[in-house]
Amino acid sequence: MQSYLDFEKQIADLEGKVRELRSVGDSADGDAEKVNIDEDVARIQAKADQALSDLYEKLNPWQKSQVARHPDRPHFKDFVAGLIDDFQPLAGDRAFADDHAIQTGIGRFQGRSVAIIGHEKGNDTQSRLHHNFGMARPEGYRKAVRIMEMAERFNLPVITLVDTAGAYPGIGAEERGQAEAIARSTEACLNLGVPLISIIIGEGGSGGAIAIAAASRVFMLEHSIYSVISPEGAASILWRDPTRAQEAATSMRITAQDLQQLGIIDGIIAEPVGGAHRNHQAVFDATRDVLAKALDDLAKKSSDELRHERREKFLAIGRNL
């Protein structure tokens, strides 16, 4: 059953009517009755499709935030299954524990060996708890650093998939050096002598995102968001009122379109009409094309060129605003 967001009520009503008519059509006795029902289904489905297209052409930042958090949106494991062959997961930071919020491994992308790092939120209650809703602890970022160092040792390009509301703010995480771990991971990204490509596939929140997204190329899915803090967090700090999250989202310029205009990201990956959750395969296909081109471009550069261009890219952010 399709999950609908609050602003999709009209779509939910129309598609619900389509399902009802199809159910009636399946049990129809006569051919004439079935033909009439099929005509009604086609008419209402066309209306639903047009309404969906019109709606998603003009989503506001808060609505995009809701789409980015949709429970059926593809996550790290979905992208790995759709894009990577022979994936071998790697676990642990070799110091404290394995953080399930950050998943890592090696595999093949279109025949090319790559290292993959990303946040995994989970897709049901049990898996979300297991992955801590994609909010990593220090050991997660130390695991990411370990994989980046291994990738450089074996000359493997690194692909990171970002989807987190932010790093975990718990007491234990702070006691084990959360801020230092994020800083070290960001430093490792900037110092990599191999291509590093990051894709914001859902939420890109705060240092928890930038820790694995200080990349040579940063792309965002069309309806993903990327910001220093969540809209709810910003509203709580600015106005002490989290219910003003919609107002905060509009002011923060967190959408892919805003961030491309500001020069913070390098490109936008198109999503199917209605969002990535409606057609995973279409998103994987679009992502595959963007990744392949970026890897081909970056493969021509030396380690020194990659490091220099990556650092200059981030130093230049905000200079011309």
Rosetta blueprint (number, residue, H / E / L):
1 M L
2 Q L
3 S L
4 Y L
5 L L
6 D H
7 F H
8 E H
9 K H
10 Q H
11 I H
12 A H
13 D H
14 L H
15 E H
16 G H
17 K H
18 V H
19 R H
20 E H
21 L H
22 R H
23 S H
24 V H
25 G H
26 D H
27 S L
28 A L
29 D L
30 G L
31 D H
32 A H
33 E H
34 K H
35 V H
36 N H
37 I H
38 D H
39 E H
40 D H
41 V H
42 A H
43 R H
44 I H
45 Q H
46 A H
47 K H
48 A H
49 D H
50 Q H
51 A H
52 L H
53 S H
54 D H
55 L H
56 Y H
57 E H
58 K L
59 L L
60 N L
61 P H
62 W H
63 Q H
64 K H
65 S H
66 Q H
67 V H
68 A H
69 R L
70 H L
71 P L
72 D L
73 R L
74 P L
75 H L
76 F H
77 K H
78 D H
79 F H
80 V H
81 A H
82 G H
83 L H
84 I L
85 D E
86 D E
87 F E
88 Q E
89 P E
90 L E
91 A L
92 G L
93 D L
94 R L
95 A L
96 F L
97 A L
98 D L
99 D L
100 H L
101 A L
102 I E
103 Q E
104 T E
105 G E
106 I E
107 G E
108 R E
109 F E
110 Q L
111 G L
112 R E
113 S E
114 V E
115 A E
116 I E
117 I E
118 G E
119 H E
120 E L
121 K L
122 G L
123 N L
124 D L
125 T H
126 Q H
127 S H
128 R H
129 L H
130 H H
131 H L
132 N H
133 F H
134 G H
135 M L
136 A L
137 R L
138 P H
139 E H
140 G H
141 Y H
142 R H
143 K H
144 A H
145 V H
146 R H
147 I H
148 M H
149 E H
150 M H
151 A H
152 E H
153 R H
154 F L
155 N L
156 L L
157 P L
158 V E
159 I E
160 T E
161 L E
162 V E
163 D E
164 T E
165 A L
166 G L
167 A L
168 Y L
169 P L
170 G L
171 I H
172 G H
173 A H
174 E H
175 E H
176 R L
177 G L
178 Q H
179 A H
180 E H
181 A H
182 I H
183 A H
184 R H
185 S H
186 T H
187 E H
188 A H
189 C H
190 L H
191 N H
192 L L
193 G L
194 V L
195 P L
196 L E
197 I E
198 S E
199 I E
200 I E
201 I E
202 G E
203 E E
204 G E
205 G E
206 S H
207 G H
208 G H
209 A H
210 I H
211 A L
212 I L
213 A L
214 A L
215 A L
216 S L
217 R E
218 V E
219 F E
220 M E
221 L E
222 E L
223 H L
224 S L
225 I E
226 Y E
227 S E
228 V L
229 I L
230 S L
231 P H
232 E H
233 G H
234 A H
235 A H
236 S H
237 I H
238 L H
239 W H
240 R L
241 D L
242 P H
243 T H
244 R H
245 A H
246 Q H
247 E H
248 A H
249 A H
250 T H
251 S H
252 M H
253 R L
254 I L
255 T E
256 A H
257 Q H
258 D H
259 L H
260 Q H
261 Q H
262 L L
263 G L
264 I L
265 I L
266 D L
267 G E
268 I E
269 I E
270 A L
271 E L
272 P L
273 V L
274 G L
275 G L
276 A H
277 H H
278 R H
279 N L
280 H H
281 Q H
282 A H
283 V H
284 F H
285 D H
286 A H
287 T H
288 R H
289 D H
290 V H
291 L H
292 A H
293 K H
294 A H
295 L H
296 D H
297 D H
298 L H
299 A L
300 K L
301 K L
302 S L
303 S H
304 D H
305 E H
306 L H
307 R H
308 H H
309 E H
310 R H
311 R H
312 E H
313 K H
314 F H
315 L H
316 A L
317 I L
318 G L
319 R L
320 N L
321 L L
